[in-house]
Amino acid sequence: MRKVIIAMASVLFLISCGKQEGEGGKNTITGVIIKEEWTKNTNQFVTEYPASEERIYIIYGDNAYFANEVKTNYDGSFRFEFLYKGDYQIFVYSECLACPGGVEPLFVDIKLTQHKEIYVIDTLLIRKYIN
């Protein structure tokens, strides 16, 4: 009986020591967001520039909701720091004329496999419609 209790306690200890996705690690996800302006009526490209003060969100693991958000810097760059190894999704909203609510999320799936990894995503392009 004593061996069973010790074995069960050991298993529970090992399970509780496993790090889940989220904050507390030494990994970083970074990237840049560029905003493209398009005309609303004729749907023509006008210009592009760094998306400053744009909100970008992160989802830890297989959670259904975002866990944190940051705003981009003046140059459109952003960083999520101090992350454990694991699976993440980041997303940002882009305007969309045909979408319910006028916006659509753009998702990027990320798998961090190192202990001190800096994961750089490809530049994200979001749209803004002007008259």
Helices and strands as residue ranges (DSSP letters): H 2-17, E 23-39, E 45-50, E 55-60, E 68-71, E 77-83, E 86-95, G 100-102, E 103-112, E 118-120, E 124-130
